[in-house]
Amino acid sequence: MTNRGIVYRVNSLFRKLEKIGVIRKTPNFVTDCYKDYPELKILEDNYPLIRKECENILTFKENITDVKNLMGNQTQGGIHTIKWKSFMLKSGVFVKENCEVCPETTKILTQVPGIRTAFFSILDPEQYITPHEGYYDGFMRYHLGVIIPNNNANQECWIRIANEKIDKTKISELGNKYYWKNGEGVLFNDNYTHDAHNQSKEIRVILWLDVERKLPLLLSLINKIMLNVAYSTEGVKKVAKNAVVKF
């Protein structure tokens, strides 16, 4: 069986267990995310440090890897064609060269268990990320607003998520919007259909994490095995290599 087939079967298992109430179905947004993931609160608590280091990396923004170049052919089309950069701190393993530029943020991240991916997502002005879905139900995505233009007073920077996979053309009808705020975090299931927009005239930056989903013990063990396999692939290693900022 291919890796894609295994992922499909595990996703199907999660969905079946959600339907019978063995595990809780994730909502489209979890704004009170520190109730179930208290370990993430350290990120909000240290927001000023994280923002300061983020402002520093923006001074060499043009050297930062475009998202479309992270995995070669796999990230050259679709949603990755827009003006969108990724300052990668962790892709399975910590990206040493980049982490040296953000020592305080890296130190904070090392204190949070279950992080598989971590990077500053830098979206240029007036860029739209079209509707899409992730591939696996075994992790949750966390966004910390780091540099949100005008702290979203005009609601120009948002992510919109449905509560399941849907016809992408219906996202405006069935999705709900979340407006990022500086220093505030949110969790969501990346495997649901979602899109995002920076409608402002300024750069929008969030700290993006993929963290292991909280599950009952046996499922948690299965999930760890799945994630360990996924994050040991050549594709993930390539991301870490391509993400190194070159001066």
Buried (B, 14 or more C-beta within 10 A) or exposed (E): EEEEEEBBEBBEBBBEBBEEEEBEEBBBBBEEBBEEBEEBBEBBEBBEBBBEBBEEBBEEEEEBBBBBBBBEEEBBEEBBEBBBBBBBBBBBEBBEBBBEBBEEBBEBBEEBEBBBBBBBBBBBBBBEBEBBBBEBBBBBBBBBBBBBBEBBEEEBBBBBBBBBEBEBEEBEEBBBBBBBBBBBBBBBBBBBBBBBBBBBEBBBBBBBBBBBBBBEEEBBEBBBEBBEEBBEEEBBBBBBEBBEBEE
